[in-house]
C-alpha cells in the first residue's frame, strides 16, 4: 500500500544466524557486509529469547498482547522457502499449505529462511494460524527467476483463496503482470500483501515491495530505531520495523535473523493481531490504521527513510476506536461540463493505485482520467491543452504514453529497455521531450534527453551526456533546461547548436530537479531535494538571483507555473496528507488548492490555461 504521506512543514512546506534471499535479507551489522546476497549461518541456540527481545520492545508487543494475542481464525500466509512444520514453536500453528517449488507436496524448509520468517510472525501474533507456500525449488535460493515468475502470482492467489488476511513475502520476486494482477486480486479480497523492501541501500527497492498496493517494509535497529544503512529507501517505502530478531531455526533450534526479511513478518504479525480483533476491517482500512499508529522517525512525518514511521503493535490494536483511518482519494465532485478545459494535471495515489487527474487552477473540477493496476505518473499537458503525456509502468521500467485530455485514446510511444522519465511538451506541442536510460543487468548505463512526435514517430536523441534528465522547454522552444544525474545541477542547452551552460550549482548532498520555465522565459522554478525533503526555488534564466520560496522540514516538489507567471503550483506534505499548493513567485501568499487525502501527489506541467481559472 503506497504510504499516506504526512510531514509537518514549517513556514512552507546471541550467536548469529542471518539468512538471505535475493538481496532482501541482510546480515547483522558487523557480522557480514550489508546488502550481501548470501550470509553465513552460525551456531543456533536452543531457546528463543522472547521476553526482553529488543525487537519486541521496540514495537511494544507485550503491551499489545494485553489486548490481543491473535485468533486461530486469522490466517497469515508465508510465501518463502517452506516451513519446518516439526519445530516446537510452530507445531499446531500450520493449518495448510502448498508446495509450488519442488512439487513433491512437502512443505519442509531445507534452507531455514521461511522458517525464520514464520517464527517471527508466530511470535508477534502468538495465536494466529499459518499457511505455508513453498515457491523455491531444490536449487533453494538460486531458483531461476523464470520459475519464480510463473509461481509468484499463483502463490498469492492460493493464499487469498485459502483464507489468508495477511500475505508475507520476505524475498525478491520477478516483476510480471501476473504478479501485479495477483496483488490486485488480494486487495480486492481484503488480504494485505506485506513485503521486504530490500537490502540494496537504494531508493528503488525490490518487487513485490515496490508495487503500490503492497505494504513495503524497511528495517531499523531494534535498539536505537535508526534505519539500517542497507535498508532500501524511497517513495515506495510504507513503514519500518525492527530488522533483527530471535526466531525459529531448522531442527527445533532458534537463531537471530536480520534484514528487511525479518522486518516484514513483524508487520505481518502486527496486522494479524489487528485482524484477529477486527475481522470486519477492509485491507485499506487496516493499512491506514497501521500507518496512522506508527511512531514517527526521521524528519517529522512520513519520509523516504522510514515511510509512515516505525510499527507500533500496541497502538495498532488499540486504534480502531481512537484513530480514524486516513481517507482514500477524497476529491470534490466535478462542477463543469465535459468540454471544459482543465489546465492542471496531477497524479494521486489512492490505495496504491497511481492515476492521472485533472483540475482547474483554483482547485475545482477534479476528475480522474486513468484507472488500472499500472502506475501512471508524471503527466504533462500540451500547450493547447488537448493531449496529456505521461509515464506508465512500475517505477523501475516505464514508457511514455499520450492520451486526450479527457483520458481517452491512450497510446504508447516508447519501448525503452531501461525506462523513461519526465516528459515535457514543446511549446507548439509538436514533440515531447523526455529522458531515457538503458540498463545492463541492474546497473544503469546513463540517461539522456530524447524527443518524439505524439504519434510515436521521429524519435530523436538530443544529448549524449549520460546524465541528463528532467527536461523543460523555454517558451520560445529554443532552449531546454535539464537536471544532471550524477551532480544534481541544472543546465541550459540550446536546441540548435547544442551548447550548454551551468545554471545552478547544488550543494553537496542535494540535487536540483524538476525545472519549470516561467511563461515569459525569464525565470525557472525548481525543487532542491536531499532525498527525503525538498524546497521550491526560483532562479533567473541566466543563473542569477536565486531565491528560496519555501522553508520546510518536510517535502515540497514538482513546481509548475500558472499562465500569468505570477504564481507557482507545487505538491507538498502538510499535516497528514500531501496536497497541492500555490505560492507567489516572490515566496509570499501560500495557498492550499487541493487536499487529496491520498498517499502521494505529483503536479504535472500545465501550459494551457483557461484565463478565467488562473489564480494568478
C-alpha positions as CSV (number, residue, x, y, z in Angstrom):
1,X,0.0,0.0,0.0
2,X,1.5,3.2,-1.0
3,X,2.0,5.1,2.1
4,X,-0.1,8.0,3.3
5,X,2.4,10.9,3.3
6,X,2.4,13.5,6.0
7,X,5.2,15.8,7.0
8,X,5.0,18.9,9.2
9,X,6.2,21.8,7.2
10,X,7.3,25.0,9.0
11,X,6.9,28.2,7.1
12,X,6.3,26.3,3.9
13,X,6.4,23.3,3.1
14,X,23.2,-14.2,20.6
15,X,25.0,-16.4,18.1
16,X,24.0,-15.0,14.9
17,X,22.3,-16.9,12.1
18,X,21.5,-14.4,9.4
19,X,19.7,-15.7,6.3
20,X,19.3,-14.1,2.9
21,X,17.1,-14.3,-0.2
22,X,17.8,-12.5,-3.4
23,X,19.2,-9.5,-1.6
24,X,16.3,-9.0,0.8
25,X,17.7,-10.4,4.0
26,X,20.9,-8.9,5.3
27,X,23.5,-9.7,7.9
28,X,23.5,-8.3,11.4
29,X,25.7,-5.2,11.2
30,X,29.3,-6.1,11.8
31,X,28.8,-9.8,11.1
32,X,28.5,-9.7,7.3
33,X,28.8,-7.0,4.7
34,X,25.5,-5.2,4.5
35,X,23.4,-5.9,1.4
36,X,25.2,-9.2,0.7
37,X,23.2,-11.7,-1.3
38,X,24.3,-14.5,0.9
39,X,25.3,-14.5,4.6
40,X,26.8,-17.3,6.8
41,X,24.7,-19.4,9.2
42,X,26.3,-19.6,12.6
43,X,25.5,-21.9,15.5
44,X,22.0,-21.6,16.7
45,X,20.9,-21.6,20.3
46,X,18.4,-23.9,21.9
47,X,15.9,-21.4,23.3
48,X,14.2,-18.3,21.9
49,X,14.7,-15.2,23.9
50,X,11.2,-13.8,23.5
51,X,10.7,-11.7,26.7
52,X,13.2,-8.9,26.6
53,X,13.9,-9.2,22.9
54,X,14.7,-5.6,21.8
55,X,12.6,-6.0,18.6
56,X,9.5,-6.9,20.6
57,X,10.1,-4.0,23.0
58,X,10.5,-1.7,20.0
59,X,7.0,-2.5,18.7
60,X,5.5,-2.6,22.3
61,X,4.4,-6.2,21.7
62,X,3.9,-7.1,25.4
63,X,1.6,-4.2,25.8
64,X,-0.3,-5.3,22.7
65,X,-0.7,-8.8,24.0
66,X,-2.7,-7.5,26.9
67,X,-5.3,-6.6,24.3
68,X,-4.9,-9.3,21.7
69,X,-2.8,-12.3,21.1
70,X,-4.3,-13.3,17.8
71,X,-7.0,-15.8,16.9
72,X,-6.8,-19.1,15.0
73,X,-9.3,-17.9,12.5
74,X,-6.9,-15.2,11.3
75,X,-4.5,-16.7,8.8
76,X,-1.1,-15.4,7.8
77,X,0.5,-16.8,4.6
78,X,4.2,-17.2,4.3
79,X,5.5,-17.3,0.7
80,X,9.0,-18.5,1.0
81,X,11.4,-21.5,1.1
82,X,8.9,-23.6,3.0
83,X,8.5,-24.0,6.8
84,X,9.9,-26.5,9.3
85,X,6.5,-27.7,10.5
86,X,8.1,-30.0,13.1
87,X,9.6,-27.1,15.0
88,X,8.1,-27.0,18.5
89,X,7.2,-23.3,18.2
90,X,5.3,-23.9,15.0
91,X,3.6,-27.2,15.7
92,X,-0.2,-26.8,15.7
93,X,0.1,-23.4,14.1
94,X,0.1,-24.7,10.5
95,X,-3.4,-25.0,9.1
96,X,-2.5,-25.6,5.4
97,X,0.0,-25.0,2.7
98,X,1.0,-25.8,-0.9
99,X,4.3,-26.8,-2.5
100,X,4.8,-24.8,-5.7
101,X,8.5,-25.3,-5.5
102,X,9.8,-28.9,-5.5
103,X,6.4,-30.2,-6.5
104,X,6.7,-33.2,-4.1
105,X,4.0,-32.0,-1.9
106,X,6.3,-31.5,1.1
107,X,6.4,-28.0,2.6
108,X,9.6,-28.8,4.6
109,X,12.1,-25.9,4.6
110,X,15.6,-27.1,3.6
111,X,17.2,-23.7,3.9
112,X,15.8,-22.0,7.0
113,X,14.7,-18.7,5.6
114,X,11.0,-19.4,5.5
115,X,11.1,-21.0,9.0
116,X,12.7,-17.9,10.4
117,X,10.1,-15.7,8.8
118,X,7.3,-17.9,10.1
119,X,8.8,-17.9,13.6
120,X,8.6,-14.1,13.7
121,X,5.0,-14.0,12.7
122,X,4.2,-16.7,15.2
123,X,6.0,-14.7,17.9
124,X,4.3,-11.4,17.2
125,X,0.9,-12.9,16.8
126,X,1.0,-16.0,19.1
127,X,-2.4,-17.4,18.2
128,X,-2.6,-16.6,14.5
129,X,-2.7,-19.6,12.1
130,X,-0.1,-20.0,9.4
131,X,-0.3,-21.0,5.8
132,X,2.9,-22.2,4.2
133,X,3.6,-21.6,0.5
134,X,6.8,-23.0,-0.8
135,X,7.9,-21.4,-4.1
136,X,11.7,-22.2,-4.1
137,X,12.8,-25.4,-5.8
138,X,15.7,-27.8,-4.9
139,X,18.1,-25.1,-6.0
140,X,17.0,-23.2,-2.9
141,X,17.8,-19.5,-3.1
142,X,19.2,-20.0,-6.6
143,X,15.9,-20.9,-8.0
144,X,15.8,-19.5,-11.6
145,X,13.7,-16.3,-11.9
146,X,11.8,-17.8,-14.8
147,X,10.4,-20.4,-12.4
148,X,9.7,-17.8,-9.8
149,X,7.9,-15.7,-12.3
150,X,5.4,-18.5,-13.0
151,X,4.9,-19.3,-9.4
152,X,4.7,-16.0,-7.6
153,X,1.3,-14.9,-8.8
154,X,-0.2,-18.3,-8.2
155,X,1.2,-18.3,-4.7
156,X,-0.6,-15.1,-3.8
157,X,-3.8,-16.3,-5.3
158,X,-3.6,-19.6,-3.5
159,X,-3.1,-17.7,-0.2
160,X,-6.2,-15.5,-0.9
161,X,-8.4,-18.4,-1.9
162,X,-7.4,-20.3,1.3
163,X,-8.4,-17.5,3.7
164,X,-5.2,-15.5,4.3
165,X,-5.8,-12.0,5.6
166,X,-2.1,-11.2,5.5
167,X,0.4,-12.5,3.0
168,X,4.1,-12.1,3.8
169,X,6.8,-12.0,1.1
170,X,10.3,-11.7,2.5
171,X,12.1,-12.2,-0.8
172,X,12.5,-10.6,-4.1
173,X,10.4,-11.8,-6.9
174,X,10.5,-11.1,-10.7
175,X,8.2,-8.3,-11.9
176,X,5.4,-9.5,-14.0
177,X,1.9,-8.6,-15.0
178,X,0.7,-11.8,-13.4
179,X,2.2,-10.9,-10.0
180,X,0.7,-7.4,-10.1
181,X,-2.7,-8.9,-11.0
182,X,-2.5,-11.3,-8.1
183,X,-1.7,-8.4,-5.8
184,X,-4.7,-6.6,-7.0
185,X,-6.7,-9.8,-6.5
186,X,-5.6,-9.9,-2.9
187,X,-6.5,-6.4,-2.3
188,X,-10.0,-6.9,-3.8
189,X,-10.5,-9.8,-1.3
190,X,-9.3,-7.7,1.7
191,X,-6.0,-9.5,2.0
192,X,-2.9,-7.4,2.7
193,X,0.4,-8.2,1.0
194,X,3.4,-7.3,3.1
195,X,6.9,-7.4,1.6
196,X,10.5,-6.8,2.5
197,X,11.7,-3.5,0.9
198,X,15.2,-4.9,0.0
199,X,18.7,-4.5,1.2
200,X,20.2,-2.7,-1.8
201,X,20.7,0.6,0.1
202,X,19.0,2.4,-2.8
203,X,15.7,4.1,-3.4
204,X,14.3,1.6,-5.9
205,X,13.6,-1.4,-3.7
206,X,12.7,-4.9,-4.9
207,X,9.5,-6.5,-6.0
208,X,6.8,-7.1,-5.0
209,X,7.6,-4.4,-2.3
210,X,7.9,-1.7,-4.9
211,X,4.4,-2.3,-6.2
212,X,2.0,0.3,-4.9
213,X,-0.7,-1.9,-3.4
214,X,2.0,-3.8,-1.3
215,X,3.0,-2.7,2.2
216,X,6.7,-2.2,1.8
217,X,8.7,-2.7,5.0
218,X,12.2,-1.2,5.8
219,X,14.5,-2.3,8.6
220,X,15.6,-0.4,11.7
221,X,18.0,-1.2,14.5
222,X,15.7,-2.6,17.3
223,X,17.8,-0.8,20.0
224,X,18.2,2.7,18.5
225,X,15.4,2.7,15.9
226,X,17.9,4.1,13.4
227,X,17.4,2.9,9.8
228,X,19.9,0.2,8.9
229,X,22.2,1.5,6.2
230,X,21.4,-1.4,3.9
231,X,17.7,-1.0,4.1
232,X,16.1,0.3,0.9
233,X,14.5,3.7,1.0
234,X,12.4,5.9,-1.2
235,X,8.9,7.0,-2.0
236,X,7.7,3.3,-2.3
237,X,8.5,2.7,1.4
238,X,5.4,2.4,3.6
239,X,6.6,1.6,7.1
240,X,9.7,0.4,9.1
241,X,10.1,-2.4,11.6
242,X,12.9,-3.9,13.7
243,X,15.4,-5.6,11.3
244,X,17.0,-8.1,13.8
245,X,15.1,-10.6,16.0
246,X,15.4,-14.0,17.6
247,X,13.3,-16.6,15.8
248,X,13.0,-20.2,14.8
249,X,15.7,-22.2,13.0
250,X,15.7,-25.7,11.4
251,X,15.9,-28.7,13.7
252,X,13.9,-27.2,16.6
253,X,16.6,-24.5,17.3
254,X,16.5,-20.8,17.5
255,X,18.6,-18.1,15.9
256,X,19.0,-14.4,15.2
257,X,17.6,-13.3,11.9
258,X,18.3,-10.0,10.3
259,X,17.4,-7.8,7.3
260,X,14.3,-6.4,5.8
261,X,13.3,-10.1,5.6
262,X,13.0,-10.0,9.3
263,X,11.2,-6.7,9.4
264,X,8.4,-7.6,7.1
265,X,7.0,-10.5,9.3
266,X,6.9,-8.2,12.3
267,X,4.4,-6.1,10.4
268,X,2.6,-9.1,9.2
269,X,2.3,-10.3,12.8
270,X,1.0,-6.9,13.9
271,X,-1.6,-7.0,11.2
272,X,-2.6,-10.5,12.3
273,X,-3.3,-9.1,15.8
274,X,-5.4,-6.3,14.3
275,X,-7.5,-8.6,12.0
276,X,-8.0,-11.0,15.0
277,X,-9.7,-8.2,16.9
278,X,-11.5,-6.7,13.9
279,X,-12.0,-9.1,11.1
280,X,-14.5,-6.7,9.6
281,X,-11.8,-4.3,8.5
282,X,-11.0,-4.0,4.9
283,X,-7.4,-4.2,3.6
284,X,-7.2,-0.5,3.1
285,X,-8.7,0.3,6.5
286,X,-6.2,-2.0,8.2
287,X,-3.2,-0.4,6.3
288,X,-4.5,3.1,7.1
289,X,-4.5,2.2,10.8
290,X,-1.1,0.6,10.5
291,X,0.3,3.8,9.1
292,X,-1.6,6.2,11.3
293,X,-0.5,4.5,14.5
294,X,3.2,4.2,13.6
295,X,5.7,6.1,15.6
296,X,7.4,8.9,13.8
297,X,11.1,8.6,13.0
298,X,13.5,10.7,10.9
299,X,12.2,14.0,9.7
300,X,8.8,15.0,11.1
301,X,6.0,13.0,9.4
302,X,6.3,10.4,6.7
303,X,9.6,10.3,4.7
304,X,11.6,8.2,2.3
305,X,13.8,6.7,5.1
306,X,11.1,5.4,7.4
307,X,7.8,5.6,5.4
308,X,5.0,6.4,7.8
309,X,7.2,5.5,10.8
310,X,8.1,2.5,13.0
311,X,5.3,0.0,13.5
312,X,3.7,0.1,17.0
313,X,1.7,-3.1,17.6
314,X,0.2,-1.7,20.9
315,X,-1.1,1.5,19.3
316,X,-2.4,-0.5,16.4
317,X,-4.6,-2.9,18.4
318,X,-5.9,-0.1,20.5
319,X,-6.5,2.2,17.5
320,X,-9.9,1.3,16.0
321,X,-11.9,3.3,18.5
322,X,-9.4,6.1,18.8
323,X,-7.9,6.6,15.3
324,X,-9.8,7.4,12.2
325,X,-8.2,5.7,9.2
326,X,-6.9,8.1,6.6
327,X,-9.3,8.5,3.8
328,X,-8.8,7.2,0.3
329,X,-8.8,9.7,-2.5
330,X,-11.2,12.3,-1.2
331,X,-11.7,14.8,-4.1
332,X,-14.5,17.2,-4.8
333,X,-17.1,16.3,-7.5
334,X,-16.7,17.9,-10.9
335,X,-18.6,21.1,-11.5
336,X,-18.2,21.8,-15.2
337,X,-19.2,20.1,-18.5
338,X,-17.1,17.5,-20.2
339,X,-15.8,20.0,-22.7
340,X,-14.4,22.5,-20.2
341,X,-10.7,23.0,-20.4
342,X,-8.9,21.8,-17.3
343,X,-5.4,23.3,-17.2
344,X,-3.8,21.3,-14.3
345,X,-2.9,17.7,-14.4
346,X,-1.5,15.8,-11.5
347,X,-1.0,12.2,-10.1
348,X,-2.5,11.0,-6.9
349,X,-2.2,7.6,-5.3
350,X,-5.3,6.1,-3.7
351,X,-4.9,2.7,-2.0
352,X,-1.8,2.1,-4.1
353,X,-3.3,3.0,-7.5
354,X,-1.3,5.8,-9.1
355,X,-3.6,7.6,-11.6
356,X,-3.7,10.8,-13.5
357,X,-6.2,13.5,-12.6
358,X,-7.0,17.0,-13.9
359,X,-8.4,20.1,-12.2
360,X,-8.8,23.8,-12.6
361,X,-6.1,26.1,-11.3
362,X,-8.4,27.2,-8.4
363,X,-8.6,23.5,-7.2
364,X,-12.1,22.8,-8.5
365,X,-13.4,20.4,-11.1
366,X,-11.2,17.4,-10.1
367,X,-11.5,14.5,-12.5
368,X,-9.9,11.1,-12.6
369,X,-8.6,10.4,-16.1
370,X,-6.9,6.9,-15.8
371,X,-7.6,3.8,-13.9
372,X,-5.9,0.4,-13.6
373,X,-3.2,-1.6,-11.9
374,X,-0.2,0.1,-13.7
375,X,1.5,3.1,-12.2
376,X,0.6,6.2,-14.1
377,X,2.7,9.3,-13.2
378,X,4.5,12.4,-14.3
379,X,1.8,13.9,-16.5
380,X,2.4,16.8,-18.8
381,X,-0.3,18.8,-20.6
382,X,0.3,20.1,-24.1
383,X,0.3,23.8,-24.8
384,X,-3.1,23.7,-26.5
385,X,-4.5,21.5,-23.6
386,X,-5.6,18.8,-26.0
387,X,-3.3,16.0,-25.0
388,X,-1.5,14.7,-21.9
389,X,1.8,12.8,-22.0
390,X,2.5,10.6,-19.0
391,X,4.6,7.6,-17.8
392,X,3.1,4.2,-17.3
393,X,4.9,1.3,-15.7
394,X,6.2,0.2,-12.3
395,X,8.7,2.9,-11.4
396,X,11.7,0.7,-12.4
397,X,10.7,0.4,-16.1
398,X,8.3,2.9,-17.5
399,X,7.4,4.0,-21.0
400,X,5.9,7.2,-22.5
401,X,2.2,7.4,-23.3
402,X,-0.1,10.1,-24.6
403,X,-3.9,10.4,-24.3
404,X,-6.5,13.0,-24.9
405,X,-7.2,15.5,-22.1
406,X,-10.4,13.6,-21.2
407,X,-8.5,10.3,-20.7
408,X,-9.4,8.6,-24.0
409,X,-7.3,7.4,-26.9
410,X,-4.3,6.2,-24.8
411,X,-1.3,5.4,-27.0
412,X,2.2,4.0,-26.1
413,X,5.0,5.9,-27.7
414,X,8.3,4.3,-26.5
415,X,9.7,0.9,-25.8
416,X,12.9,1.5,-23.8
417,X,14.8,-1.3,-22.1
418,X,15.5,0.8,-19.0
419,X,12.7,3.2,-18.9
420,X,11.8,6.8,-19.4
421,X,11.3,9.8,-17.2
422,X,10.0,13.4,-17.1
423,X,8.0,14.1,-20.3
424,X,7.7,17.8,-21.4
425,X,5.8,19.1,-24.4
426,X,7.5,21.6,-26.8
427,X,5.7,25.0,-26.9
428,X,4.0,24.2,-30.2
429,X,3.0,20.6,-29.0
430,X,4.8,19.1,-32.0
431,X,7.1,16.9,-29.9
432,X,7.5,15.6,-26.4
433,X,11.0,15.7,-24.8
434,X,11.8,13.1,-22.2
435,X,14.8,11.5,-20.5
436,X,15.5,7.8,-21.1
437,X,18.1,5.4,-19.7
438,X,19.2,1.8,-20.5
439,X,20.2,-0.9,-18.1
440,X,22.8,-3.6,-18.2
441,X,21.7,-6.1,-15.6
442,X,20.8,-3.9,-12.6
443,X,23.2,-1.1,-13.5
444,X,22.1,2.0,-15.3
445,X,24.1,2.9,-18.4
446,X,23.2,6.5,-18.1
447,X,20.4,8.9,-19.0
448,X,20.0,11.3,-22.0
449,X,17.3,13.5,-23.5
450,X,15.2,12.5,-26.4
451,X,12.3,13.9,-28.4
452,X,9.4,12.1,-30.1
453,X,6.3,13.1,-32.0
454,X,3.0,12.4,-30.3
455,X,2.2,9.8,-32.9
456,X,5.3,7.8,-31.9
457,X,7.4,8.7,-34.9
458,X,10.7,10.6,-35.3
459,X,12.4,9.5,-32.1
460,X,15.5,11.8,-31.8
461,X,18.3,11.7,-29.3
462,X,19.2,15.2,-28.2
463,X,22.1,14.7,-25.8
464,X,24.9,12.2,-25.4
465,X,25.9,13.1,-21.9
466,X,24.9,10.0,-19.9
467,X,23.5,12.2,-17.1
468,X,20.7,14.3,-18.4
469,X,17.1,14.2,-17.1
470,X,14.1,16.4,-16.2
471,X,13.8,18.5,-19.4
472,X,11.8,21.7,-19.6
473,X,11.3,23.8,-22.7
474,X,11.7,27.6,-22.8
475,X,8.6,29.3,-24.1
476,X,10.2,30.1,-27.4
477,X,11.2,26.5,-27.9
478,X,14.8,27.4,-28.5
479,X,16.3,26.1,-25.2
480,X,15.9,23.2,-22.7
481,X,16.8,23.3,-19.1
482,X,17.6,19.9,-17.6
483,X,19.0,18.3,-14.5
484,X,22.3,16.4,-14.4
485,X,22.0,13.0,-12.8
486,X,25.4,12.5,-11.0
487,X,25.9,16.1,-9.9
488,X,22.4,17.4,-9.3
489,X,22.9,20.7,-11.0
490,X,20.7,22.4,-13.6
491,X,22.0,23.2,-17.1
492,X,20.5,25.2,-20.0
493,X,21.0,23.9,-23.6
494,X,20.2,25.4,-27.0
495,X,18.2,23.0,-29.1
496,X,20.1,24.1,-32.2
497,X,23.9,24.1,-31.8
498,X,23.8,22.0,-28.6
499,X,25.8,24.4,-26.5
500,X,25.1,24.2,-22.7
501,X,25.9,26.3,-19.7
502,X,25.6,25.8,-15.9
503,X,22.5,27.3,-14.3
504,X,22.8,26.2,-10.7
505,X,25.4,24.5,-8.5
506,X,23.7,22.3,-6.0
507,X,25.3,21.9,-2.6
508,X,26.9,18.6,-1.7
509,X,24.2,16.0,-0.8
510,X,21.3,17.7,-2.6
511,X,20.0,17.8,-6.2
512,X,18.2,20.4,-8.2
513,X,15.4,18.7,-10.1
514,X,12.0,19.3,-11.8
515,X,12.8,22.6,-13.5
516,X,9.9,24.6,-14.9
517,X,10.2,27.7,-17.2
518,X,8.1,30.7,-16.5
519,X,5.8,31.9,-19.3
520,X,7.9,34.9,-20.1
521,X,11.1,32.8,-20.3
522,X,12.9,34.9,-17.7
523,X,12.8,32.6,-14.7
524,X,13.0,28.9,-13.8
525,X,11.4,27.3,-10.8
526,X,12.9,24.0,-9.5
527,X,12.9,21.7,-6.4
528,X,16.1,21.3,-4.4
529,X,16.0,17.9,-2.7
530,X,18.2,15.8,-0.4
531,X,16.3,12.5,-0.8
532,X,13.8,12.9,2.0
533,X,12.9,16.6,1.9
534,X,12.8,19.5,-0.5
535,X,12.0,23.1,-1.1
536,X,11.0,25.2,-4.1
537,X,13.4,27.8,-5.6
538,X,13.3,30.3,-8.4
539,X,16.4,31.4,-10.4
540,X,16.7,33.8,-13.3
541,X,17.2,32.2,-16.7
542,X,20.8,33.5,-16.7
543,X,21.5,31.7,-13.4
544,X,21.4,34.9,-11.3
545,X,19.2,35.9,-8.4
546,X,18.3,32.5,-7.0
547,X,15.5,32.8,-4.4
548,X,14.2,30.2,-2.0
549,X,10.4,30.3,-1.8
550,X,9.6,27.6,0.8
551,X,11.4,26.8,4.1
552,X,10.4,23.3,5.1
553,X,11.2,20.5,7.4
554,X,9.3,18.3,5.0
555,X,8.9,17.8,1.3
556,X,8.0,20.2,-1.5
557,X,8.3,19.0,-5.1
558,X,7.2,19.3,-8.7
559,X,6.8,23.1,-9.3
560,X,4.9,24.4,-12.3
561,X,3.9,27.9,-13.3
562,X,0.5,29.3,-13.9
563,X,-0.1,31.0,-17.2
564,X,0.2,34.5,-15.7
565,X,3.7,33.8,-14.4
566,X,2.7,35.3,-11.1
567,X,2.3,32.0,-9.1
568,X,3.8,28.6,-8.9
569,X,1.9,25.3,-8.1
570,X,3.7,22.5,-6.3
571,X,2.9,19.4,-4.3
572,X,3.8,19.5,-0.6
573,X,3.4,17.4,2.5
574,X,1.5,19.4,5.1
575,X,-0.2,17.6,8.1
576,X,-1.4,14.1,7.4
577,X,-1.6,14.1,3.6
578,X,0.1,15.6,0.6
579,X,-1.7,18.4,-1.1
580,X,-1.3,20.8,-4.0
581,X,-0.5,24.4,-3.2
582,X,0.2,27.6,-5.0
583,X,2.6,30.3,-3.9
584,X,3.5,33.7,-5.4
585,X,6.7,33.9,-7.3
586,X,8.3,36.0,-4.6
587,X,7.5,33.4,-1.9
588,X,4.5,35.1,-0.4
589,X,0.8,34.2,-0.2
590,X,0.9,30.4,0.2
591,X,-2.5,29.0,-0.7
592,X,-3.8,25.4,-0.5
593,X,-5.6,24.3,-3.7
594,X,-6.5,20.7,-3.1
595,X,-6.4,18.4,-0.1
596,X,-6.3,15.0,-1.6
597,X,-6.2,12.7,1.5
598,X,-4.2,10.5,-0.8
599,X,-0.8,8.8,-0.5
600,X,1.2,10.8,-3.0
601,X,0.7,13.7,-5.3
602,X,2.8,14.8,-8.2
603,X,1.9,18.0,-10.1
604,X,2.3,17.8,-13.8
605,X,3.1,20.6,-16.2
606,X,0.3,22.8,-17.4
607,X,1.0,25.0,-20.3
608,X,-2.6,25.6,-21.5
609,X,-4.6,27.7,-19.1
610,X,-8.2,29.0,-19.2
611,X,-7.7,32.7,-18.2
612,X,-10.8,32.8,-16.0
613,X,-9.4,29.9,-14.0
614,X,-5.9,31.4,-13.5
615,X,-5.3,32.0,-9.8
616,X,-2.5,34.5,-10.6
